Amino acid sequence: MCVFLTVKLSDEDSSRIDEIATASSLSDGLTVTPIRGLFQKRTSILHIFEPKQGCTCSFLTDNAYQDDDTWDIRPQVLLQLASALQALRSQTTNGFSIDLQWVGDKTTEEKQITAEEMTKIIRDNRLSPQVKYLVA
């Protein structure tokens, strides 16, 4: 079973998904790539993961459990993720939403937050799999 960190762009930004992904990927860290639908159809969803990994499972420590309120993420990934999301926000006009989920799970709550609040949540290692973060 895999974990995925996805970012959904607003409709206004979805036509620039490739440009936004390229500008948000870190040369020394995380990869940000568009998720393609059936027959490579363009979507408005980005996937964030470490190079040479197909999912986000490598973000998690051995202390991260599926039913926990927050998942323990490796410290070096937290810094890279905060930087990638700051870059992502600087490239978008209307914000985005963020989900961190096991495949098949659903969020149970939505939280409207600022990019600064999202950065703090990440740096404090308080990212919750139950929450879809709506970043303005």
C-alpha positions in Angstrom: 0.0 0.0 0.0 1.4 3.4 -0.9 1.2 7.0 0.4 0.7 9.9 -2.1 1.1 13.6 -1.5 -0.9 15.4 -4.1 -1.6 19.0 -4.9 -4.6 20.1 -6.8 -4.3 23.3 -8.7 -7.1 25.8 -9.2 -8.8 25.8 -12.6 -7.1 29.0 -13.5 -3.6 27.5 -13.0 -4.2 24.0 -14.4 -3.3 25.1 -18.0 0.2 25.9 -16.6 0.6 22.6 -14.7 3.9 21.6 -16.5 5.5 25.0 -15.9 4.4 25.1 -12.3 5.7 21.5 -11.7 9.1 22.3 -13.2 9.4 25.6 -11.2 8.5 23.8 -8.0 10.8 20.8 -8.3 14.0 21.1 -6.3 17.3 20.2 -7.9 18.6 18.7 -4.7 15.4 17.3 -3.3 11.8 16.6 -4.2 10.2 16.0 -7.6 6.9 17.6 -8.5 5.3 16.1 -11.5 1.8 16.3 -13.1 -0.4 13.2 -12.7 -1.8 12.2 -16.1 -5.2 10.6 -16.5 -6.3 7.8 -18.8 -4.5 8.1 -22.2 -2.2 10.7 -20.7 -5.0 13.2 -20.4 -3.9 16.4 -18.6 -5.3 16.8 -15.0 -4.8 19.6 -12.5 -3.1 17.4 -9.9 0.6 17.3 -9.0 2.4 14.5 -7.2 5.3 15.2 -4.9 7.9 12.5 -4.2 11.6 11.9 -3.7 13.7 11.2 -6.9 13.7 7.5 -7.8 10.6 6.8 -5.7 7.2 6.2 -7.2 5.2 7.2 -4.2 5.6 9.3 -1.0 6.1 6.3 1.4 9.8 7.3 1.7 8.8 10.6 3.4 7.6 8.7 6.5 9.6 7.4 9.4 9.1 4.0 11.0 6.9 5.8 13.6 4.2 6.8 11.1 1.0 4.7 11.4 -2.0 4.8 9.2 -4.5 5.6 12.0 -2.4 8.4 13.6 -3.7 12.0 13.6 -0.4 13.2 12.1 2.3 11.2 10.4 5.9 11.4 11.3 7.9 12.6 8.4 11.7 12.5 8.1 13.3 15.8 9.1 15.2 16.4 5.9 12.0 15.9 3.9 10.2 18.4 6.0 12.6 21.2 4.9 12.5 20.1 1.3 8.7 19.9 1.3 8.3 23.3 2.9 10.6 24.8 0.2 8.7 23.0 -2.6 5.3 24.2 -1.4 6.6 27.8 -1.0 7.9 27.6 -4.6 4.5 26.1 -5.7 2.6 28.9 -4.0 4.8 31.6 -5.7 3.8 30.0 -9.1 0.1 29.8 -8.5 -2.5 32.6 -8.7 -5.3 31.2 -6.6 -3.7 28.7 -4.2 -4.1 24.9 -4.2 -5.2 22.0 -2.1 -2.9 19.4 -0.5 -3.7 15.8 0.4 -1.4 13.2 2.1 -3.2 9.9 1.8 -2.8 6.1 1.8 -4.2 4.9 -1.5 -7.9 4.4 -1.1 -8.3 6.6 2.0 -10.3 9.8 2.1 -9.9 13.0 4.0 -12.6 13.7 6.6 -12.0 17.5 7.0 -11.1 20.5 5.0 -9.0 23.4 6.5 -8.6 26.8 4.8 -5.1 28.1 5.6 -2.5 30.5 4.3 0.7 29.4 2.7 2.6 30.6 5.8 0.4 28.4 8.0 1.0 25.4 5.7 4.7 26.0 5.9 4.5 26.0 9.7 2.4 22.8 9.8 5.0 21.1 7.6 8.0 22.4 9.6 6.4 21.4 12.9 5.7 17.9 11.4 2.0 18.2 12.0 0.7 17.2 8.5 -2.5 15.2 9.0 -3.8 12.5 6.6 -7.4 13.3 7.7 -7.2 16.9 6.4 -7.4 18.4 2.9 -5.5 21.7 3.3 -6.9 24.5 1.1 -4.0 26.8 0.8 -4.8 30.4 -0.2 
